[in-house]
Amino acid sequence: MLLSRNCFLIVFGLIFLLLACPAKRNLFAPVLLEYKIVYPDIARQMGLEGKVFLAVLINENGTVDQVRILKSSSSPLLDSAAIETARTFVFSPALLNDKPIKIWANLPVEFKFEEVKPDEWFLQIKDLQRTIEKNYEEEKVMDLYKLYKKLIFSPRKTIDISVNDYIKAAVLDTTAKLWSGYWKLYPATSILFFDIMYRYPESYARFEAEQEFKEFFDAEIISIRNTLPPLVADSLIKRLR
């Protein structure tokens, strides 16, 4: 299965619906073989969790032709993510009398965020940084960036100023200077984007980090202004722009 490190999906037992089929004993239900989880960064940062009940039409090839929401999570973001996730499902085809058939299946998709433990996160970061230093691989750089984003997009309620001790020890000195004067004032998760840019300027992760920082920082500006005194907030925002 293709699993994202940054999000968690729980797919419970599939409830298969076969209409007007007298020979159910000859039916072999499809089995989920592969999927890619879609859990929007902004949803994780907002701490959104929930369950979406879906109906999916699985075709003779085992891929999904249609997706319907049976019961919403009450979050448009999670509902959309559940639909996107369902479209990545690959099943073994359902068989009736040994022939592949189309079949509808009902299943709940639950999004639940796992709280990041900064000490464990830091150890993973340092280990991966050392691995890349010994043997550079683009895939490993992307793995590192995903670990960075796991902290960046943690729910705000789970992040406090103590996380800065781990961030400061994880990033380059050049990166750390960006937060000089602010380490005791505001969580420094923003500079993790810059650390990828500074460490691996030729990597694909660098270009992805540049784009995602722009999107992230629009929302972060609001949080900074709501947390810090106006002059301090303005100076920090100006430094990061």
N, C-alpha and C positions, 0 to 999 in steps of 0.2 A: 504494500500500500504506500501511496505517496503521502507522507504526513508532514505538515508544517510544524516547525519547532515553536512557532509563536502562538499557536492556538490549539484548542482541544475540541474535538467533536465526539459525541457519544451517539452511536447509532444502535438503537435497541432492536429487539427481534422484529423482523419484517412480518407483516400481516398480509398475506396474499389473497387477492380477491379473484376468484374464477367464477364467472357467471354461467349458469346453465350448463354445467359440466357434470354429467352423471358418472363419469369414470375418474373420479378424483384420485383413486388409488394408482392410476397410471400417470399422475402429474408429478413431475420433478421440479420443485421450486427453484428459482434462480438464486445464486449465491453471489454476494458482493465480493468482487475480487480486487478492485482498485478504486481509489478515489483521491481527490486532492482537496484538502480543506480550505475553505475561503472564510476568513474571519477578519473583517476590515480593521486596520490599525486603529482608526478613530473609535471604533466600537470597543476595542480592548481598552484604549486609554480612558474612555468614558465609564469603563467598568460594566458595560452592558453584558448581561447574561440572559439566557432564555431558551425556550424550547419551541420549535416550529414543527407542526404536524403536516406532512406532505403526502400527496399521492403522486406516484411516478408511473408512467407507462414505459415498460421495458420491451424493446423490440426483439425480433428473432436473433439479432446479433449480440444482444446483451447490453446495448447502450440505451440511453433514455431519450425517448421521443417527446414526451410531454411531462410537465411538472405543474401540479396544482397545490395551492395552500389550503389545507383542510381547517387548520386552526393557527392563527397568527401568534407570534411571540409578543405582540403589542409594540414591537420595535421594527419600523420599516427597514432599518439597516440590517438587522438580523434576518428578517424575512427574505430580503434580497440575497443575503449571503447564503442562506439555506438553499435557495433556488439555484444559485450559481454552483454551489457544492454538488447538488443533485445532478446537475448536467455533466459533472465529471465522473459520475458513477459508471463503472464497468462491471457487469454481472456475467456469470455463466448463464446462457439462455435457459428460460423455462422450457421444459419438455413435456409434451402430452402425447402419449403413445409413441415415444421416441422421436417426435418431430418438434423442432423449435416453434414456439408460439409467442405472440404478444401477450402481455399480462400486466394488469395494474397491481401495484403494491403500495400499501400504506406504511409509512414509517415516520417516527419522530426524530428530529435532528436537534440535539441539545448543544448549545454553546456555553462553555463554562471556563472561566479564566483561572489559570493556576498562578497563584501569587509568587512573584520572584523573590528568592532568598538571596540578598546581595552577597553574602559570603560565598555561597555555592556558585553564584553567577561569576564572581571575580575569579575563582579558581578555574572555571571553564574557560574564561577569557584568556587568562595568562597561558594556559596549556595550549590553546589554539594559536595564540600569537607566536609561541615558541615553535610550534609545528610549522607554521608558515615561514618563519625566519629560516628554518633549516631546509625546507623544501617548498618553494612557492608554487601554489596551485590556485588558479582563479576560483575554483569551487570552494576551496577552504576559506578564501577571503570572503566569499558570499556567506559562508557559514558563520564567520566572525561577525559580519554585518547583521545577520539575523539575530545573533546573540545580543548585539548592541541594541537592536530594536526591541528585543524582549524586555529590556529595562526601560528604554525610551517610551514605549507605548504601554507600560504598566498602568493600571488604574491610578489616577492621581491620589486617591485616598490611601493607597498602599505605599506611597513614596514620601519619605521625610528627609530632612537635611542630613541625616546620618549616612545616607547613600553616597554623599560626596566623598567620603573617605575612600570608598571603593573605586569610584570613578577616577579620582585623582591618581590613585595607584595604578589604574589600568591604562591610562592614556599617555601619549608622548608628552614630554616637557613643553614642546611647542603648543600642543593642544591645551595643556593645563593653564598656560599663560592667558588664554582667552577668558578664563574665569577668575583671574587674579582680582582679589578684592571682594569677590562674591561668594566664596566657598561657604561662608557661615550664614549666608542670606537666602539662598534659593537653590533648589536641586539642579545639578549641572547636567542633566540628561541631554540637553541640546548639543553639548560639545562632542558627544559621541559621533554625531554625523561628521563633524570636522576631523575627528581622529581618523576615520576611514579615508577622508579626502587627503589628509597629510601623509598617512602611512603608505597608501597604495594609489598614487595619483594616476597611474595608467590603467587601473583596473576598471572593470565594468561596475563594480560595487561603488566606486567613487562617483560615477555619473548618476547612479541610482540614488546615492546619498544626497547629492546636490539637489536633485529634483524633489526628493521626499522631504528634505529640510525646508524647502520653500513652502510646501504644503503644510508641514507641521508647525512652522513658526508663526503662521497667521493666527492659529489658535493659541499658541504659546504666549504671544504678545498679550492677549487678553488676561491670561493667568498671571503673567508677570506684573501687569498693571494693577491687578486686583490684590496682589500679595505685597508688593514693595512700595515704599514711598515714591511719589511721582518723579522726583529728580533722580533717584537711584534706578527706578524702572527705565526711565528715558536713556540713561547712560548705558545700561546693560543692553537694551534693545539696539541702540546705535552701534555698540561694539560688535554685535552678532550679525548685523545687516551687511 
